[in-house]
Each structure stands twice: as C-alpha cells, then as structure tokens.
C-alpha cells in the first residue's frame, strides 16, 4: 500500500488530498490533453483526479495496516 499526497488545483487555491492505494495509472485522450489519474486498491478504482489539475507531491510506502 502506498500513501499519495496530492495537491488539487481548485479555482485559485490548492486543496490537499491523501490517498491510500496500491498503485495508480494515467488515462488520456489521444485527441485532447484531458486525462486523469486513477488510483487502485484490490484491482478496483478507488479515486480519480484530473491530470491537468493534480500535483502528486509525494509517494510513500506504507504498512498494510493503513
């Protein structure tokens, strides 16, 4: 399990989000710059955030107890 610290651009401010997930992947559209980060646990998507508004500030390995 990993702990992902994210900064999400919302209007003119940043919001801090923490996600506990096993992994993440990116999905983008070939015709536009739009896309999203998909975070997974137990092979299921648990959270998604837009790539163009999300900064992954840090990734930390965690114990399974989280």
N, CA, C and O atoms as CSV, one atom per row, in Angstrom:
chain,resi,resn,atom,element,x,y,z
A,1,UNK,N,N,0.860,-1.168,0.000
A,1,UNK,CA,C,0.000,0.000,0.000
A,1,UNK,C,C,0.906,1.230,0.000
A,1,UNK,O,O,1.952,1.249,0.649
A,2,UNK,N,N,0.491,2.237,-0.727
A,2,UNK,CA,C,1.215,3.499,-0.792
A,2,UNK,C,C,0.335,4.643,-0.318
A,2,UNK,O,O,-0.891,4.604,-0.426
A,3,UNK,N,N,0.995,5.653,0.205
A,3,UNK,CA,C,0.307,6.882,0.618
A,3,UNK,C,C,0.688,7.953,-0.397
A,3,UNK,O,O,1.865,8.282,-0.544
A,4,UNK,N,N,-0.299,8.496,-1.094
A,4,UNK,CA,C,-0.092,9.530,-2.107
A,4,UNK,C,C,-0.574,10.861,-1.557
A,4,UNK,O,O,-1.741,10.999,-1.188
A,5,UNK,N,N,0.304,11.825,-1.501
A,5,UNK,CA,C,-0.054,13.181,-1.095
A,5,UNK,C,C,-0.271,13.988,-2.370
A,5,UNK,O,O,0.641,14.126,-3.186
A,6,UNK,N,N,-1.475,14.519,-2.540
A,6,UNK,CA,C,-1.843,15.235,-3.757
A,6,UNK,C,C,-2.191,16.685,-3.456
A,6,UNK,O,O,-2.711,17.006,-2.388
A,7,UNK,N,N,-1.899,17.543,-4.407
A,7,UNK,CA,C,-2.366,18.926,-4.393
A,7,UNK,C,C,-3.281,19.075,-5.599
A,7,UNK,O,O,-2.871,18.840,-6.735
A,8,UNK,N,N,-4.520,19.466,-5.340
A,8,UNK,CA,C,-5.522,19.608,-6.395
A,8,UNK,C,C,-5.793,21.091,-6.599
A,8,UNK,O,O,-6.108,21.806,-5.647
A,9,UNK,N,N,-5.671,21.551,-7.828
A,9,UNK,CA,C,-5.953,22.946,-8.167
A,9,UNK,C,C,-7.462,23.107,-8.290
A,9,UNK,O,O,-8.094,22.493,-9.150
A,10,UNK,N,N,-8.029,23.935,-7.424
A,10,UNK,CA,C,-9.470,24.192,-7.415
A,10,UNK,C,C,-9.648,25.702,-7.485
A,10,UNK,O,O,-9.463,26.404,-6.490
A,11,UNK,N,N,-10.004,26.192,-8.651
A,11,UNK,CA,C,-10.143,27.640,-8.824
A,11,UNK,C,C,-8.806,28.321,-8.647
A,11,UNK,O,O,-7.863,28.055,-9.393
A,12,UNK,N,N,-8.717,29.206,-7.656
A,12,UNK,CA,C,-7.476,29.941,-7.411
A,12,UNK,C,C,-6.745,29.450,-6.154
A,12,UNK,O,O,-5.902,30.164,-5.609
A,13,UNK,N,N,-7.068,28.224,-5.691
A,13,UNK,CA,C,-6.408,27.696,-4.496
A,13,UNK,C,C,-6.015,26.225,-4.703
A,13,UNK,O,O,-6.435,25.582,-5.665
A,14,UNK,N,N,-5.202,25.718,-3.778
A,14,UNK,CA,C,-4.804,24.316,-3.776
A,14,UNK,C,C,-5.478,23.595,-2.619
A,14,UNK,O,O,-5.543,24.122,-1.509
A,15,UNK,N,N,-5.980,22.394,-2.875
A,15,UNK,CA,C,-6.528,21.544,-1.824
A,15,UNK,C,C,-5.611,20.354,-1.651
A,15,UNK,O,O,-5.118,19.792,-2.629
A,16,UNK,N,N,-5.383,19.970,-0.407
A,16,UNK,CA,C,-4.544,18.826,-0.094
A,16,UNK,C,C,-5.421,17.586,0.051
A,16,UNK,O,O,-6.416,17.609,0.776
A,17,UNK,N,N,-5.052,16.497,-0.642
A,17,UNK,CA,C,-5.753,15.223,-0.534
A,17,UNK,C,C,-4.728,14.131,-0.265
A,17,UNK,O,O,-3.613,14.174,-0.785
A,18,UNK,N,N,-5.106,13.163,0.542
A,18,UNK,CA,C,-4.278,11.989,0.791
A,18,UNK,C,C,-5.046,10.767,0.315
A,18,UNK,O,O,-6.218,10.589,0.648
A,19,UNK,N,N,-4.376,9.924,-0.468
A,19,UNK,CA,C,-4.997,8.709,-0.991
A,19,UNK,C,C,-4.122,7.522,-0.609
A,19,UNK,O,O,-2.906,7.554,-0.801
A,20,UNK,N,N,-4.739,6.479,-0.070
A,20,UNK,CA,C,-4.047,5.223,0.202
A,20,UNK,C,C,-4.466,4.243,-0.888
A,20,UNK,O,O,-5.639,3.886,-0.997
A,21,UNK,N,N,-3.505,3.817,-1.685
A,21,UNK,CA,C,-3.796,2.939,-2.809
A,21,UNK,C,C,-2.590,2.051,-3.088
A,21,UNK,O,O,-1.472,2.349,-2.667
A,22,UNK,N,N,-2.833,0.962,-3.801
A,22,UNK,CA,C,-1.742,0.061,-4.156
A,22,UNK,C,C,-0.936,0.614,-5.331
A,22,UNK,O,O,0.285,0.463,-5.381
A,23,UNK,N,N,-1.617,1.247,-6.261
A,23,UNK,CA,C,-0.958,1.766,-7.451
A,23,UNK,C,C,-1.828,2.830,-8.100
A,23,UNK,O,O,-2.971,3.051,-7.698
A,24,UNK,N,N,-1.265,3.491,-9.119
A,24,UNK,CA,C,-2.066,4.417,-9.907
A,24,UNK,C,C,-1.665,4.275,-11.364
A,24,UNK,O,O,-0.602,3.744,-11.687
A,25,UNK,N,N,-2.534,4.760,-12.232
A,25,UNK,CA,C,-2.304,4.719,-13.671
A,25,UNK,C,C,-2.854,6.010,-14.253
A,25,UNK,O,O,-3.640,6.706,-13.610
A,26,UNK,N,N,-2.440,6.327,-15.468
A,26,UNK,CA,C,-2.960,7.508,-16.145
A,26,UNK,C,C,-3.770,7.086,-17.356
A,26,UNK,O,O,-3.460,6.099,-18.023
A,27,UNK,N,N,-4.804,7.845,-17.621
A,27,UNK,CA,C,-5.627,7.643,-18.810
A,27,UNK,C,C,-5.740,8.986,-19.504
A,27,UNK,O,O,-6.114,9.981,-18.883
A,28,UNK,N,N,-5.419,9.020,-20.792
A,28,UNK,CA,C,-5.506,10.258,-21.554
A,28,UNK,C,C,-6.255,10.014,-22.852
A,28,UNK,O,O,-6.406,8.879,-23.306
A,29,UNK,N,N,-6.714,11.097,-23.430
A,29,UNK,CA,C,-7.398,11.053,-24.712
A,29,UNK,C,C,-6.402,11.426,-25.801
A,29,UNK,O,O,-5.638,12.379,-25.649
A,30,UNK,N,N,-6.408,10.692,-26.873
A,30,UNK,CA,C,-5.485,10.963,-27.981
A,30,UNK,C,C,-5.806,12.287,-28.678
A,30,UNK,O,O,-4.913,12.918,-29.243
A,31,UNK,N,N,-7.060,12.707,-28.642
A,31,UNK,CA,C,-7.460,13.913,-29.375
A,31,UNK,C,C,-7.388,15.192,-28.531
A,31,UNK,O,O,-7.434,16.294,-29.078
A,32,UNK,N,N,-7.276,15.054,-27.199
A,32,UNK,CA,C,-7.195,16.231,-26.330
A,32,UNK,C,C,-6.109,16.010,-25.286
A,32,UNK,O,O,-5.525,14.929,-25.199
A,33,UNK,N,N,-5.850,17.024,-24.511
A,33,UNK,CA,C,-4.877,16.888,-23.426
A,33,UNK,C,C,-5.539,16.434,-22.132
A,33,UNK,O,O,-4.877,16.341,-21.099
A,34,UNK,N,N,-6.837,16.149,-22.175
A,34,UNK,CA,C,-7.570,15.739,-20.981
A,34,UNK,C,C,-7.177,14.323,-20.575
A,34,UNK,O,O,-6.859,13.483,-21.416
A,35,UNK,N,N,-7.205,14.085,-19.292
A,35,UNK,CA,C,-6.916,12.763,-18.772
A,35,UNK,C,C,-7.067,12.755,-17.275
A,35,UNK,O,O,-7.376,13.780,-16.668
A,36,UNK,N,N,-6.847,11.585,-16.667
A,36,UNK,CA,C,-6.983,11.505,-15.226
A,36,UNK,C,C,-6.026,10.479,-14.646
A,36,UNK,O,O,-5.583,9.553,-15.325
A,37,UNK,N,N,-5.718,10.672,-13.359
A,37,UNK,CA,C,-5.006,9.681,-12.576
A,37,UNK,C,C,-6.059,8.782,-11.951
A,37,UNK,O,O,-7.012,9.279,-11.351
A,38,UNK,N,N,-5.911,7.482,-12.078
A,38,UNK,CA,C,-6.801,6.520,-11.435
A,38,UNK,C,C,-6.001,5.783,-10.369
A,38,UNK,O,O,-4.952,5.209,-10.665
A,39,UNK,N,N,-6.488,5.795,-9.135
A,39,UNK,CA,C,-5.825,5.127,-8.017
A,39,UNK,C,C,-6.573,3.832,-7.718
A,39,UNK,O,O,-7.804,3.804,-7.688
A,40,UNK,N,N,-5.802,2.749,-7.494
A,40,UNK,CA,C,-6.381,1.414,-7.371
A,40,UNK,C,C,-6.056,0.768,-6.028
A,40,UNK,O,O,-4.968,0.944,-5.480
A,41,UNK,N,N,-7.031,0.011,-5.509
A,41,UNK,CA,C,-6.851,-0.890,-4.367
A,41,UNK,C,C,-7.664,-2.135,-4.670
A,41,UNK,O,O,-8.808,-2.040,-5.115
A,42,UNK,N,N,-7.088,-3.287,-4.433
A,42,UNK,CA,C,-7.745,-4.562,-4.748
A,42,UNK,C,C,-8.213,-4.610,-6.204
A,42,UNK,O,O,-9.280,-5.141,-6.512
A,43,UNK,N,N,-7.402,-4.050,-7.079
A,43,UNK,CA,C,-7.660,-4.034,-8.538
A,43,UNK,C,C,-8.923,-3.271,-8.926
A,43,UNK,O,O,-9.468,-3.481,-10.010
A,44,UNK,N,N,-9.391,-2.382,-8.041
A,44,UNK,CA,C,-10.570,-1.561,-8.320
A,44,UNK,C,C,-10.183,-0.094,-8.197
A,44,UNK,O,O,-9.365,0.273,-7.354
A,45,UNK,N,N,-10.772,0.734,-9.035
A,45,UNK,CA,C,-10.528,2.173,-8.940
A,45,UNK,C,C,-11.204,2.700,-7.681
A,45,UNK,O,O,-12.391,2.475,-7.445
A,46,UNK,N,N,-10.402,3.418,-6.868
A,46,UNK,CA,C,-10.979,3.984,-5.648
A,46,UNK,C,C,-11.070,5.510,-5.706
A,46,UNK,O,O,-11.908,6.100,-5.024
A,47,UNK,N,N,-10.222,6.156,-6.509
A,47,UNK,CA,C,-10.245,7.620,-6.662
A,47,UNK,C,C,-9.723,7.982,-8.047
A,47,UNK,O,O,-8.884,7.276,-8.608
A,48,UNK,N,N,-10.223,9.080,-8.592
A,48,UNK,CA,C,-9.730,9.639,-9.856
A,48,UNK,C,C,-9.595,11.149,-9.712
A,48,UNK,O,O,-10.417,11.807,-9.074
A,49,UNK,N,N,-8.534,11.682,-10.322
A,49,UNK,CA,C,-8.289,13.126,-10.296
A,49,UNK,C,C,-7.815,13.563,-11.674
A,49,UNK,O,O,-7.076,12.823,-12.324
A,50,UNK,N,N,-8.214,14.743,-12.142
A,50,UNK,CA,C,-7.783,15.219,-13.459
A,50,UNK,C,C,-6.279,15.510,-13.486
A,50,UNK,O,O,-5.754,16.161,-12.582
A,51,UNK,N,N,-5.597,15.031,-14.514
A,51,UNK,CA,C,-4.148,15.206,-14.630
A,51,UNK,C,C,-3.768,16.682,-14.662
A,51,UNK,O,O,-2.813,17.091,-14.002
A,52,UNK,N,N,-4.506,17.478,-15.420
A,52,UNK,CA,C,-4.132,18.883,-15.596
A,52,UNK,C,C,-4.380,19.752,-14.357
A,52,UNK,O,O,-4.038,20.935,-14.353
A,53,UNK,N,N,-4.976,19.167,-13.301
A,53,UNK,CA,C,-5.244,19.930,-12.075
A,53,UNK,C,C,-4.694,19.238,-10.834
A,53,UNK,O,O,-5.032,19.612,-9.711
A,54,UNK,N,N,-3.848,18.228,-11.032
A,54,UNK,CA,C,-3.363,17.428,-9.910
A,54,UNK,C,C,-1.842,17.387,-9.894
A,54,UNK,O,O,-1.201,17.148,-10.918
A,55,UNK,N,N,-1.278,17.623,-8.719
A,55,UNK,CA,C,0.156,17.500,-8.492
A,55,UNK,C,C,0.341,16.382,-7.489
A,55,UNK,O,O,-0.200,16.444,-6.385
A,56,UNK,N,N,1.107,15.349,-7.859
A,56,UNK,CA,C,1.453,14.301,-6.904
A,56,UNK,C,C,2.678,14.808,-6.156
A,56,UNK,O,O,3.791,14.777,-6.681
A,57,UNK,N,N,2.471,15.273,-4.934
A,57,UNK,CA,C,3.540,15.892,-4.152
A,57,UNK,C,C,4.499,14.860,-3.583
A,57,UNK,O,O,5.705,15.102,-3.519
A,58,UNK,N,N,3.973,13.702,-3.166
A,58,UNK,CA,C,4.842,12.654,-2.647
A,58,UNK,C,C,4.148,11.301,-2.698
A,58,UNK,O,O,2.921,11.198,-2.706
A,59,UNK,N,N,4.989,10.260,-2.731
A,59,UNK,CA,C,4.524,8.878,-2.669
A,59,UNK,C,C,5.351,8.191,-1.590
A,59,UNK,O,O,6.581,8.226,-1.616
A,60,UNK,N,N,4.662,7.568,-0.646
A,60,UNK,CA,C,5.345,6.920,0.474
A,60,UNK,C,C,4.823,5.497,0.631
A,60,UNK,O,O,3.611,5.282,0.657
A,61,UNK,N,N,5.719,4.532,0.735
A,61,UNK,CA,C,5.296,3.159,1.005
A,61,UNK,C,C,4.816,3.056,2.443
A,61,UNK,O,O,5.420,3.631,3.349
A,62,UNK,N,N,3.734,2.325,2.650
A,62,UNK,CA,C,3.145,2.192,3.977
A,62,UNK,C,C,2.957,0.728,4.329
A,62,UNK,O,O,3.010,-0.150,3.467
A,63,UNK,N,N,2.738,0.487,5.601
A,63,UNK,CA,C,2.347,-0.848,6.058
A,63,UNK,C,C,0.926,-1.108,5.603
A,63,UNK,O,O,0.163,-0.175,5.353
A,64,UNK,N,N,0.577,-2.364,5.498
A,64,UNK,CA,C,-0.783,-2.745,5.120
A,64,UNK,C,C,-1.821,-2.336,6.178
A,64,UNK,O,O,-3.022,-2.390,5.912
A,65,UNK,N,N,-1.380,-1.936,7.350
A,65,UNK,CA,C,-2.303,-1.609,8.443
A,65,UNK,C,C,-3.087,-0.312,8.207
A,65,UNK,O,O,-4.030,-0.023,8.943
A,66,UNK,N,N,-2.712,0.466,7.195
A,66,UNK,CA,C,-3.429,1.710,6.942
A,66,UNK,C,C,-4.727,1.399,6.339
A,66,UNK,O,O,-5.503,2.307,6.041
